[in-house]
């Protein structure tokens, strides 16, 4: 298992690149979802009837 994680001496760079890609993909998924929710909340606030 240690040899697999080490990947011939390049494990640190490989696993770091995997972690960076995972972080970017996670952000690329979460950011638009949060922005959409924020926009829906703003629109619903503008549509409240004035008494």
PDB file of N, CA, C and O in Angstrom:
ATOM      1  N   UNK A   1       0.825  -1.190   0.000  1.00  0.00           N
ATOM      2  CA  UNK A   1       0.000   0.000   0.000  1.00  0.00           C
ATOM      3  C   UNK A   1       0.870   1.255   0.000  1.00  0.00           C
ATOM      4  O   UNK A   1       0.559   2.234  -0.678  1.00  0.00           O
ATOM      5  N   UNK A   2       1.951   1.218   0.758  1.00  0.00           N
ATOM      6  CA  UNK A   2       2.839   2.378   0.817  1.00  0.00           C
ATOM      7  C   UNK A   2       3.460   2.654  -0.549  1.00  0.00           C
ATOM      8  O   UNK A   2       3.648   3.810  -0.927  1.00  0.00           O
ATOM      9  N   UNK A   3       3.779   1.590  -1.288  1.00  0.00           N
ATOM     10  CA  UNK A   3       4.362   1.766  -2.626  1.00  0.00           C
ATOM     11  C   UNK A   3       3.346   2.413  -3.571  1.00  0.00           C
ATOM     12  O   UNK A   3       3.703   3.252  -4.399  1.00  0.00           O
ATOM     13  N   UNK A   4       2.079   2.013  -3.438  1.00  0.00           N
ATOM     14  CA  UNK A   4       1.031   2.624  -4.258  1.00  0.00           C
ATOM     15  C   UNK A   4       0.906   4.116  -3.955  1.00  0.00           C
ATOM     16  O   UNK A   4       0.828   4.930  -4.876  1.00  0.00           O
ATOM     17  N   UNK A   5       0.888   4.475  -2.687  1.00  0.00           N
ATOM     18  CA  UNK A   5       0.757   5.878  -2.310  1.00  0.00           C
ATOM     19  C   UNK A   5       1.989   6.689  -2.701  1.00  0.00           C
ATOM     20  O   UNK A   5       1.882   7.873  -3.023  1.00  0.00           O
ATOM     21  N   UNK A   6       3.153   6.055  -2.673  1.00  0.00           N
ATOM     22  CA  UNK A   6       4.393   6.738  -3.024  1.00  0.00           C
ATOM     23  C   UNK A   6       4.508   6.951  -4.532  1.00  0.00           C
ATOM     24  O   UNK A   6       5.091   7.940  -4.977  1.00  0.00           O
ATOM     25  N   UNK A   7       3.960   6.038  -5.311  1.00  0.00           N
ATOM     26  CA  UNK A   7       3.945   6.105  -6.779  1.00  0.00           C
ATOM     27  C   UNK A   7       5.314   6.409  -7.369  1.00  0.00           C
ATOM     28  O   UNK A   7       5.482   7.343  -8.153  1.00  0.00           O
ATOM     29  N   UNK A   8       6.266   5.611  -6.979  1.00  0.00           N
ATOM     30  CA  UNK A   8       7.596   5.738  -7.561  1.00  0.00           C
ATOM     31  C   UNK A   8       8.292   7.036  -7.197  1.00  0.00           C
ATOM     32  O   UNK A   8       9.110   7.527  -7.975  1.00  0.00           O
ATOM     33  N   UNK A   9       7.997   7.594  -6.058  1.00  0.00           N
ATOM     34  CA  UNK A   9       8.640   8.833  -5.633  1.00  0.00           C
ATOM     35  C   UNK A   9       7.903  10.101  -6.039  1.00  0.00           C
ATOM     36  O   UNK A   9       8.298  11.204  -5.662  1.00  0.00           O
ATOM     37  N   UNK A  10       6.837   9.940  -6.805  1.00  0.00           N
ATOM     38  CA  UNK A  10       6.079  11.102  -7.279  1.00  0.00           C
ATOM     39  C   UNK A  10       4.728  11.237  -6.586  1.00  0.00           C
ATOM     40  O   UNK A  10       3.902  12.050  -7.001  1.00  0.00           O
ATOM     41  N   UNK A  11       4.498  10.477  -5.570  1.00  0.00           N
ATOM     42  CA  UNK A  11       3.201  10.441  -4.896  1.00  0.00           C
ATOM     43  C   UNK A  11       2.748  11.788  -4.371  1.00  0.00           C
ATOM     44  O   UNK A  11       1.577  12.144  -4.499  1.00  0.00           O
ATOM     45  N   UNK A  12       3.664  12.541  -3.782  1.00  0.00           N
ATOM     46  CA  UNK A  12       3.285  13.848  -3.227  1.00  0.00           C
ATOM     47  C   UNK A  12       2.683  14.746  -4.304  1.00  0.00           C
ATOM     48  O   UNK A  12       1.648  15.373  -4.079  1.00  0.00           O
ATOM     49  N   UNK A  13       3.319  14.812  -5.466  1.00  0.00           N
ATOM     50  CA  UNK A  13       2.856  15.681  -6.540  1.00  0.00           C
ATOM     51  C   UNK A  13       1.552  15.169  -7.144  1.00  0.00           C
ATOM     52  O   UNK A  13       0.657  15.949  -7.469  1.00  0.00           O
ATOM     53  N   UNK A  14       1.457  13.858  -7.289  1.00  0.00           N
ATOM     54  CA  UNK A  14       0.248  13.265  -7.868  1.00  0.00           C
ATOM     55  C   UNK A  14      -0.942  13.471  -6.951  1.00  0.00           C
ATOM     56  O   UNK A  14      -1.997  13.928  -7.391  1.00  0.00           O
ATOM     57  N   UNK A  15      -0.779  13.134  -5.662  1.00  0.00           N
ATOM     58  CA  UNK A  15      -1.905  13.258  -4.732  1.00  0.00           C
ATOM     59  C   UNK A  15      -2.268  14.718  -4.491  1.00  0.00           C
ATOM     60  O   UNK A  15      -3.437  15.037  -4.273  1.00  0.00           O
ATOM     61  N   UNK A  16      -1.278  15.609  -4.526  1.00  0.00           N
ATOM     62  CA  UNK A  16      -1.576  17.033  -4.396  1.00  0.00           C
ATOM     63  C   UNK A  16      -2.382  17.519  -5.593  1.00  0.00           C
ATOM     64  O   UNK A  16      -3.330  18.287  -5.428  1.00  0.00           O
ATOM     65  N   UNK A  17      -2.021  17.086  -6.784  1.00  0.00           N
ATOM     66  CA  UNK A  17      -2.778  17.500  -7.967  1.00  0.00           C
ATOM     67  C   UNK A  17      -4.192  16.940  -7.934  1.00  0.00           C
ATOM     68  O   UNK A  17      -5.132  17.625  -8.337  1.00  0.00           O
ATOM     69  N   UNK A  18      -4.362  15.706  -7.462  1.00  0.00           N
ATOM     70  CA  UNK A  18      -5.708  15.152  -7.311  1.00  0.00           C
ATOM     71  C   UNK A  18      -6.520  15.992  -6.316  1.00  0.00           C
ATOM     72  O   UNK A  18      -7.696  16.265  -6.552  1.00  0.00           O
ATOM     73  N   UNK A  19      -5.908  16.391  -5.230  1.00  0.00           N
ATOM     74  CA  UNK A  19      -6.611  17.181  -4.219  1.00  0.00           C
ATOM     75  C   UNK A  19      -7.015  18.548  -4.782  1.00  0.00           C
ATOM     76  O   UNK A  19      -8.116  19.029  -4.511  1.00  0.00           O
ATOM     77  N   UNK A  20      -6.135  19.167  -5.557  1.00  0.00           N
ATOM     78  CA  UNK A  20      -6.449  20.474  -6.144  1.00  0.00           C
ATOM     79  C   UNK A  20      -7.600  20.340  -7.137  1.00  0.00           C
ATOM     80  O   UNK A  20      -8.515  21.163  -7.140  1.00  0.00           O
ATOM     81  N   UNK A  21      -7.559  19.322  -7.967  1.00  0.00           N
ATOM     82  CA  UNK A  21      -8.632  19.109  -8.940  1.00  0.00           C
ATOM     83  C   UNK A  21      -9.951  18.851  -8.222  1.00  0.00           C
ATOM     84  O   UNK A  21     -10.987  19.387  -8.615  1.00  0.00           O
ATOM     85  N   UNK A  22      -9.920  18.041  -7.183  1.00  0.00           N
ATOM     86  CA  UNK A  22     -11.138  17.769  -6.416  1.00  0.00           C
ATOM     87  C   UNK A  22     -11.691  19.045  -5.793  1.00  0.00           C
ATOM     88  O   UNK A  22     -12.904  19.257  -5.791  1.00  0.00           O
ATOM     89  N   UNK A  23     -10.819  19.893  -5.265  1.00  0.00           N
ATOM     90  CA  UNK A  23     -11.259  21.151  -4.667  1.00  0.00           C
ATOM     91  C   UNK A  23     -11.877  22.071  -5.724  1.00  0.00           C
ATOM     92  O   UNK A  23     -12.910  22.692  -5.473  1.00  0.00           O
ATOM     93  N   UNK A  24     -11.260  22.163  -6.888  1.00  0.00           N
ATOM     94  CA  UNK A  24     -11.783  23.021  -7.953  1.00  0.00           C
ATOM     95  C   UNK A  24     -13.129  22.505  -8.453  1.00  0.00           C
ATOM     96  O   UNK A  24     -14.055  23.290  -8.655  1.00  0.00           O
ATOM     97  N   UNK A  25     -13.246  21.195  -8.654  1.00  0.00           N
ATOM     98  CA  UNK A  25     -14.517  20.637  -9.108  1.00  0.00           C
ATOM     99  C   UNK A  25     -15.614  20.818  -8.069  1.00  0.00           C
ATOM    100  O   UNK A  25     -16.763  21.088  -8.418  1.00  0.00           O
ATOM    101  N   UNK A  26     -15.269  20.673  -6.807  1.00  0.00           N
ATOM    102  CA  UNK A  26     -16.239  20.888  -5.742  1.00  0.00           C
ATOM    103  C   UNK A  26     -16.716  22.335  -5.744  1.00  0.00           C
ATOM    104  O   UNK A  26     -17.913  22.599  -5.638  1.00  0.00           O
ATOM    105  N   UNK A  27     -15.783  23.265  -5.864  1.00  0.00           N
ATOM    106  CA  UNK A  27     -16.146  24.680  -5.919  1.00  0.00           C
ATOM    107  C   UNK A  27     -16.985  24.975  -7.165  1.00  0.00           C
ATOM    108  O   UNK A  27     -17.949  25.738  -7.098  1.00  0.00           O
ATOM    109  N   UNK A  28     -16.623  24.377  -8.287  1.00  0.00           N
ATOM    110  CA  UNK A  28     -17.348  24.611  -9.534  1.00  0.00           C
ATOM    111  C   UNK A  28     -18.780  24.098  -9.448  1.00  0.00           C
ATOM    112  O   UNK A  28     -19.650  24.585 -10.170  1.00  0.00           O
ATOM    113  N   UNK A  29     -19.037  23.138  -8.592  1.00  0.00           N
ATOM    114  CA  UNK A  29     -20.393  22.645  -8.398  1.00  0.00           C
ATOM    115  C   UNK A  29     -21.148  23.472  -7.359  1.00  0.00           C
ATOM    116  O   UNK A  29     -22.316  23.805  -7.561  1.00  0.00           O
ATOM    117  N   UNK A  30     -20.494  23.800  -6.260  1.00  0.00           N
ATOM    118  CA  UNK A  30     -21.168  24.460  -5.136  1.00  0.00           C
ATOM    119  C   UNK A  30     -21.424  25.944  -5.403  1.00  0.00           C
ATOM    120  O   UNK A  30     -22.484  26.448  -5.033  1.00  0.00           O
ATOM    121  N   UNK A  31     -20.505  26.646  -6.023  1.00  0.00           N
ATOM    122  CA  UNK A  31     -20.647  28.093  -6.227  1.00  0.00           C
ATOM    123  C   UNK A  31     -21.913  28.463  -7.012  1.00  0.00           C
ATOM    124  O   UNK A  31     -22.647  29.349  -6.575  1.00  0.00           O
ATOM    125  N   UNK A  32     -22.193  27.825  -8.142  1.00  0.00           N
ATOM    126  CA  UNK A  32     -23.417  28.195  -8.859  1.00  0.00           C
ATOM    127  C   UNK A  32     -24.696  27.838  -8.094  1.00  0.00           C
ATOM    128  O   UNK A  32     -25.692  28.557  -8.187  1.00  0.00           O
ATOM    129  N   UNK A  33     -24.676  26.750  -7.349  1.00  0.00           N
ATOM    130  CA  UNK A  33     -25.846  26.371  -6.558  1.00  0.00           C
ATOM    131  C   UNK A  33     -26.122  27.431  -5.500  1.00  0.00           C
ATOM    132  O   UNK A  33     -27.269  27.835  -5.307  1.00  0.00           O
ATOM    133  N   UNK A  34     -25.078  27.882  -4.816  1.00  0.00           N
ATOM    134  CA  UNK A  34     -25.251  28.924  -3.799  1.00  0.00           C
ATOM    135  C   UNK A  34     -25.701  30.239  -4.433  1.00  0.00           C
ATOM    136  O   UNK A  34     -26.553  30.934  -3.881  1.00  0.00           O
ATOM    137  N   UNK A  35     -25.133  30.580  -5.587  1.00  0.00           N
ATOM    138  CA  UNK A  35     -25.502  31.819  -6.275  1.00  0.00           C
ATOM    139  C   UNK A  35     -26.960  31.763  -6.719  1.00  0.00           C
ATOM    140  O   UNK A  35     -27.682  32.754  -6.610  1.00  0.00           O
ATOM    141  N   UNK A  36     -27.391  30.621  -7.213  1.00  0.00           N
ATOM    142  CA  UNK A  36     -28.781  30.459  -7.632  1.00  0.00           C
ATOM    143  C   UNK A  36     -29.720  30.677  -6.454  1.00  0.00           C
ATOM    144  O   UNK A  36     -30.733  31.365  -6.583  1.00  0.00           O
ATOM    145  N   UNK A  37     -29.394  30.102  -5.325  1.00  0.00           N
ATOM    146  CA  UNK A  37     -30.226  30.272  -4.130  1.00  0.00           C
ATOM    147  C   UNK A  37     -30.268  31.748  -3.721  1.00  0.00           C
ATOM    148  O   UNK A  37     -31.319  32.273  -3.353  1.00  0.00           O
ATOM    149  N   UNK A  38     -29.119  32.399  -3.790  1.00  0.00           N
ATOM    150  CA  UNK A  38     -29.060  33.818  -3.436  1.00  0.00           C
ATOM    151  C   UNK A  38     -29.935  34.651  -4.385  1.00  0.00           C
ATOM    152  O   UNK A  38     -30.653  35.544  -3.935  1.00  0.00           O
ATOM    153  N   UNK A  39     -29.881  34.367  -5.683  1.00  0.00           N
ATOM    154  CA  UNK A  39     -30.682  35.108  -6.647  1.00  0.00           C
ATOM    155  C   UNK A  39     -32.173  34.851  -6.449  1.00  0.00           C
ATOM    156  O   UNK A  39     -32.979  35.774  -6.559  1.00  0.00           O
ATOM    157  N   UNK A  40     -32.542  33.616  -6.160  1.00  0.00           N
ATOM    158  CA  UNK A  40     -33.949  33.300  -5.905  1.00  0.00           C
ATOM    159  C   UNK A  40     -34.436  34.063  -4.677  1.00  0.00           C
ATOM    160  O   UNK A  40     -35.548  34.591  -4.677  1.00  0.00           O
ATOM    161  N   UNK A  41     -33.619  34.123  -3.638  1.00  0.00           N
ATOM    162  CA  UNK A  41     -33.993  34.870  -2.436  1.00  0.00           C
ATOM    163  C   UNK A  41     -34.158  36.362  -2.739  1.00  0.00           C
ATOM    164  O   UNK A  41     -35.091  36.994  -2.246  1.00  0.00           O
ATOM    165  N   UNK A  42     -33.251  36.928  -3.553  1.00  0.00           N
ATOM    166  CA  UNK A  42     -33.350  38.344  -3.905  1.00  0.00           C
ATOM    167  C   UNK A  42     -34.607  38.624  -4.726  1.00  0.00           C
ATOM    168  O   UNK A  42     -35.287  39.628  -4.508  1.00  0.00           O
ATOM    169  N   UNK A  43     -34.909  37.743  -5.659  1.00  0.00           N
ATOM    170  CA  UNK A  43     -36.094  37.935  -6.496  1.00  0.00           C
ATOM    171  C   UNK A  43     -37.359  37.830  -5.654  1.00  0.00           C
ATOM    172  O   UNK A  43     -38.291  38.617  -5.822  1.00  0.00           O
ATOM    173  N   UNK A  44     -37.389  36.863  -4.754  1.00  0.00           N
ATOM    174  CA  UNK A  44     -38.588  36.704  -3.926  1.00  0.00           C
ATOM    175  C   UNK A  44     -38.767  37.899  -2.992  1.00  0.00           C
ATOM    176  O   UNK A  44     -39.900  38.244  -2.655  1.00  0.00           O
ATOM    177  N   UNK A  45     -37.699  38.523  -2.575  1.00  0.00           N
ATOM    178  CA  UNK A  45     -37.804  39.731  -1.751  1.00  0.00           C
ATOM    179  C   UNK A  45     -38.385  40.889  -2.541  1.00  0.00           C
ATOM    180  O   UNK A  45     -39.166  41.673  -2.000  1.00  0.00           O
ATOM    181  N   UNK A  46     -38.024  41.010  -3.795  1.00  0.00           N
ATOM    182  CA  UNK A  46     -38.534  42.081  -4.646  1.00  0.00           C
ATOM    183  C   UNK A  46     -40.001  41.889  -4.974  1.00  0.00           C
ATOM    184  O   UNK A  46     -40.695  42.868  -5.253  1.00  0.00           O
ATOM    185  N   UNK A  47     -40.489  40.680  -4.952  1.00  0.00           N
ATOM    186  CA  UNK A  47     -41.866  40.395  -5.322  1.00  0.00           C
ATOM    187  C   UNK A  47     -42.831  40.449  -4.159  1.00  0.00           C
ATOM    188  O   UNK A  47     -44.024  40.215  -4.353  1.00  0.00           O
ATOM    189  N   UNK A  48     -42.366  40.747  -2.962  1.00  0.00           N
ATOM    190  CA  UNK A  48     -43.272  40.850  -1.822  1.00  0.00           C
ATOM    191  C   UNK A  48     -44.233  42.003  -2.038  1.00  0.00           C
ATOM    192  O   UNK A  48     -43.821  43.092  -2.436  1.00  0.00           O
ATOM    193  N   UNK A  49     -45.508  41.772  -1.778  1.00  0.00           N
ATOM    194  CA  UNK A  49     -46.487  42.864  -1.983  1.00  0.00           C
ATOM    195  C   UNK A  49     -46.288  43.979  -0.945  1.00  0.00           C
ATOM    196  O   UNK A  49     -45.972  43.727   0.218  1.00  0.00           O
ATOM    197  N   UNK A  50     -46.481  45.196  -1.401  1.00  0.00           N
ATOM    198  CA  UNK A  50     -46.361  46.363  -0.538  1.00  0.00           C
ATOM    199  C   UNK A  50     -47.733  46.647   0.045  1.00  0.00           C
ATOM    200  O   UNK A  50     -48.721  46.701  -0.687  1.00  0.00           O
ATOM    201  N   UNK A  51     -47.802  46.829   1.357  1.00  0.00           N
ATOM    202  CA  UNK A  51     -49.111  47.087   2.013  1.00  0.00           C
ATOM    203  C   UNK A  51     -49.259  48.548   2.326  1.00  0.00           C
ATOM    204  O   UNK A  51     -50.281  48.962   2.874  1.00  0.00           O
TER     205      UNK A  51
END
